[in-house]
Amino acid sequence: MRAGDAAADLRAAEGFTLEPGERALIPTGWSVAVPVGMAGLVMARSGLAIKHGISVVNGPGLVDSGYRGELRVILINLSSDVFTAEAGERIAQMMIIALPDTTNVAVEELPPSTDGRGTAGFGSSGST
């Protein structure tokens, strides 16, 4: 929307309504060719999330470089109110990121972590 923004706005190609708890695949009318070595990440808009409880179900959604179809966004209404959007409304945003050059290698054992965390998962830092 503005110079320097990290992501591009995705707009609804047509109007739609989401009932509380409902999810839907929303067309954007926009197709992209993400360059090889990059990926598109589709994320919720913070304004829609806080004001209306609208989120991207699989956020972030992933657009691979080989995909050539229309971008469609899976939205969900997490609020207790009906949400209605008009065609052209901003519904999500997409950021293009560079992918690291990696190679998967099967190993018998993983090296220890440098911070001592190891296999400790959620809440291992002491916060909840």
Secondary structure, DSSP 8 states (H G I E B T S, - for coil): --TT-SSEEEE-SS-EEE-TT-EEEEEEEEE----TTEEEEEE--HHHHHHH-EEETTSSEEE-TT--SEEEEEEEE-SSS-EEE-TT-EEEEEEEEE---------SS----TTS-TT--TTTTS--
